Amino acid sequence: MNCKTLCVAFMLSLGMTFFAGNSQAEDEYVNFLLEEDEDSKGDAVSRVIKPYFNEKSIIQDVVDFPKFKGFGHLILPISSMSDLSVHLPDVYRIMKVHHNVYASNTIDSLNYLAHEVDLGNKVYYPIYNEGKIREDGSCKDSGLFFLKAKEKAPFAVIVPGGNDYYSSVIHEGLPLAINLHKRGYNVFVLSYRKRSVSVGSDDLATAIDYIMEHAEELNVAVKGYSLWGAGLGCQVVLNVTQNLYHRRDCEYGKSVTNVLEYPIAYHSSQNDVPTVFVVGETDNIVNKTVLKSAVLNLKKMKLSSLYISVPKFGHAFGLGLEKYSISSNDWITQSVDFWNENRVSRLNFGN
């Protein structure tokens, strides 16, 4: 047991809770989503961040937060006016199709994003211009949350899931983005229209175009990017990779890796790319037999693939970690390693 594990165990034994408003809380605290671990391979370190939000904050506080002007309403799941009065630790109550929605990850993600703004970083980019939004008002909330890393680092685009009523940016988007960002990657989280996979796919394809066209401004590497989808987001990623990319006659290269977290459906295609399938061990919704067969089919097509079973988790588990968990984030490390292997291979052989 290492020193950090002993410290965490000691804090737990004392029943200590770290959040703003605590009688022992100071003006700053350590964001646990950024804690270094043995599997992390980036240059980032834990940050000391001002606690803008705490366990007493409600969703309305996030929506009205000045630093989130113009996009605060996109971060948390809001399907009715009554949701605005929900306290942050209770967000899980209104995310009916998601599980393991930890208050610590929710609060840390919001504080991290606010801290990025304080550092002078732009954290949200609309992907449609004003003309397109006037033509189709539903496009106004389509955009990219951005966590900027070192210059010309590779980038990942995360497509969270959700349903007809809310998006899972706070559960399947930002916590994973922070985890990847601490490893040294540029990370985008897509806010997209949820009317259908087709419309969401248009948003993802437009988002990729936007990143490529603004690559110099964003300081990202245009080659070797990855797409990460969760739930419904998997179907969006797959549709762009297998179908829409070719119909659009895109001038930019496809992703070198797709990471699909508990996809509901999957059919192999000659247009696929190397793929990781991440499934909870106790997931009774995903057809695991189909996904395991997909791994074999991809390998027959000379495409590398990987199936990862995450112990103890069911469907829609998001990051699968919470602040004080000693559980390994092994599935993320394996996925990043897989991405890097395929990224290096693509760059070396130019295919």
Solvent accessible surface area in square Angstrom, and as a share of the most:
residue,aa,sasa,rsa
1,M,166,0.74
2,N,68,0.35
3,C,97,0.58
4,K,80,0.34
5,T,24,0.14
6,L,100,0.50
7,C,66,0.39
8,V,22,0.12
9,A,40,0.31
10,F,127,0.53
11,M,37,0.16
12,L,89,0.44
13,S,88,0.57
14,L,104,0.52
15,G,58,0.56
16,M,66,0.29
17,T,60,0.35
18,F,70,0.29
19,F,48,0.20
20,A,15,0.12
21,G,58,0.56
22,N,43,0.22
23,S,117,0.75
24,Q,137,0.61
25,A,44,0.34
26,E,139,0.62
27,D,120,0.62
28,E,97,0.44
29,Y,34,0.13
30,V,57,0.33
31,N,0,0.00
32,F,40,0.16
33,L,18,0.09
34,L,4,0.02
35,E,47,0.21
36,E,60,0.27
37,D,46,0.24
38,E,154,0.69
39,D,45,0.23
40,S,18,0.12
41,K,139,0.59
42,G,20,0.19
43,D,118,0.61
44,A,32,0.25
45,V,103,0.59
46,S,41,0.26
47,R,62,0.23
48,V,83,0.48
49,I,0,0.00
50,K,117,0.49
51,P,25,0.16
52,Y,40,0.15
53,F,6,0.02
54,N,29,0.15
55,E,61,0.27
56,K,139,0.59
57,S,11,0.07
58,I,44,0.22
59,I,0,0.00
60,Q,58,0.26
61,D,64,0.33
62,V,0,0.00
63,V,40,0.23
64,D,91,0.47
65,F,32,0.13
66,P,107,0.67
67,K,66,0.28
68,F,0,0.00
69,K,176,0.74
70,G,63,0.61
71,F,18,0.08
72,G,1,0.01
73,H,75,0.33
74,L,23,0.12
75,I,0,0.00
76,L,6,0.03
77,P,2,0.01
78,I,50,0.25
79,S,62,0.40
80,S,53,0.34
81,M,154,0.69
82,S,80,0.52
83,D,10,0.05
84,L,25,0.13
85,S,72,0.46
86,V,28,0.16
87,H,82,0.37
88,L,1,0.01
89,P,37,0.23
90,D,44,0.23
91,V,1,0.01
92,Y,101,0.38
93,R,141,0.51
94,I,31,0.16
95,M,2,0.01
96,K,160,0.68
97,V,70,0.40
98,H,14,0.06
99,H,95,0.42
100,N,53,0.27
101,V,17,0.10
102,Y,59,0.22
103,A,26,0.20
104,S,21,0.13
105,N,10,0.05
106,T,2,0.01
107,I,12,0.06
108,D,2,0.01
109,S,1,0.00
110,L,0,0.00
111,N,0,0.00
112,Y,1,0.00
113,L,1,0.00
114,A,0,0.00
115,H,33,0.15
116,E,1,0.00
117,V,44,0.25
118,D,73,0.38
119,L,98,0.49
120,G,68,0.65
121,N,31,0.16
122,K,120,0.51
123,V,4,0.02
124,Y,18,0.07
125,Y,17,0.07
126,P,66,0.41
127,I,12,0.06
128,Y,27,0.10
129,N,109,0.56
130,E,129,0.58
131,G,35,0.33
132,K,69,0.29
133,I,46,0.23
134,R,187,0.68
135,E,137,0.61
136,D,41,0.21
137,G,43,0.41
138,S,39,0.25
139,C,1,0.00
140,K,119,0.50
141,D,42,0.22
142,S,1,0.01
143,G,0,0.00
144,L,0,0.00
145,F,1,0.00
146,F,3,0.01
147,L,2,0.01
148,K,84,0.36
149,A,23,0.18
150,K,127,0.54
151,E,119,0.53
152,K,87,0.37
153,A,3,0.03
154,P,21,0.13
155,F,0,0.00
156,A,0,0.00
157,V,0,0.00
158,I,1,0.01
159,V,0,0.00
160,P,0,0.00
161,G,1,0.01
162,G,14,0.14
163,N,39,0.20
164,D,113,0.58
165,Y,155,0.59
166,Y,10,0.04
167,S,21,0.13
168,S,0,0.00
169,V,1,0.00
170,I,2,0.01
171,H,10,0.05
172,E,3,0.02
173,G,0,0.00
174,L,2,0.01
175,P,2,0.01
176,L,8,0.04
177,A,0,0.00
178,I,1,0.01
179,N,7,0.03
180,L,0,0.00
181,H,10,0.04
182,K,6,0.02
183,R,12,0.04
184,G,16,0.15
185,Y,21,0.08
186,N,0,0.00
187,V,0,0.00
188,F,1,0.00
189,V,1,0.01
190,L,0,0.00
191,S,9,0.06
192,Y,9,0.03
193,R,29,0.11
194,K,53,0.23
195,R,154,0.56
196,S,50,0.32
197,V,48,0.28
198,S,69,0.45
199,V,27,0.16
200,G,0,0.00
201,S,0,0.00
202,D,56,0.29
203,D,0,0.00
204,L,0,0.00
205,A,4,0.03
206,T,29,0.17
207,A,0,0.00
208,I,10,0.05
209,D,22,0.11
210,Y,38,0.15
211,I,0,0.00
212,M,13,0.06
213,E,116,0.52
214,H,58,0.26
215,A,7,0.06
216,E,133,0.60
217,E,110,0.50
218,L,3,0.01
219,N,50,0.26
220,V,1,0.01
221,A,24,0.19
222,V,69,0.39
223,K,137,0.58
224,G,5,0.05
225,Y,7,0.03
226,S,0,0.00
227,L,3,0.02
228,W,4,0.01
229,G,3,0.03
230,A,2,0.02
231,G,9,0.09
232,L,50,0.25
233,G,0,0.00
234,C,0,0.00
235,Q,39,0.17
236,V,0,0.00
237,V,0,0.00
238,L,10,0.05
239,N,30,0.15
240,V,6,0.03
241,T,4,0.02
242,Q,23,0.10
243,N,65,0.33
244,L,15,0.07
245,Y,40,0.15
246,H,79,0.35
247,R,167,0.61
248,R,89,0.33
249,D,124,0.64
250,C,32,0.19
251,E,149,0.67
252,Y,49,0.19
253,G,46,0.44
254,K,41,0.18
255,S,2,0.01
256,V,2,0.01
257,T,0,0.00
258,N,0,0.00
259,V,2,0.01
260,L,0,0.00
261,E,5,0.02
262,Y,1,0.00
263,P,0,0.00
264,I,89,0.45
265,A,45,0.35
266,Y,7,0.03
267,H,146,0.65
268,S,41,0.26
269,S,27,0.18
270,Q,149,0.66
271,N,50,0.25
272,D,7,0.04
273,V,3,0.02
274,P,16,0.10
275,T,2,0.01
276,V,0,0.00
277,F,0,0.00
278,V,0,0.00
279,V,1,0.00
280,G,0,0.00
281,E,90,0.40
282,T,75,0.43
283,D,3,0.01
284,N,147,0.76
285,I,107,0.54
286,V,10,0.06
287,N,81,0.41
288,K,55,0.23
289,T,102,0.59
290,V,59,0.34
291,L,3,0.01
292,K,107,0.45
293,S,50,0.33
294,A,3,0.02
295,V,15,0.09
296,L,111,0.55
297,N,62,0.32
298,L,0,0.00
299,K,108,0.46
300,K,156,0.66
301,M,46,0.21
302,K,184,0.78
303,L,37,0.19
304,S,49,0.31
305,S,9,0.06
306,L,55,0.27
307,Y,49,0.19
308,I,10,0.05
309,S,59,0.38
310,V,12,0.07
311,P,84,0.53
312,K,177,0.75
313,F,31,0.13
314,G,22,0.21
315,H,26,0.11
316,A,4,0.03
317,F,0,0.00
318,G,3,0.03
319,L,5,0.03
320,G,4,0.04
321,L,27,0.14
322,E,53,0.24
323,K,31,0.13
324,Y,39,0.15
325,S,39,0.25
326,I,114,0.58
327,S,66,0.43
328,S,74,0.48
329,N,10,0.05
330,D,64,0.33
331,W,11,0.04
332,I,0,0.00
333,T,13,0.07
334,Q,64,0.28
335,S,0,0.00
336,V,5,0.03
337,D,43,0.22
338,F,16,0.07
339,W,0,0.00
340,N,37,0.19
341,E,115,0.52
342,N,22,0.11
343,R,46,0.17
344,V,70,0.40
345,S,49,0.32
346,R,65,0.24
347,L,83,0.41
348,N,106,0.54
349,F,151,0.63
350,G,67,0.65
351,N,122,0.63
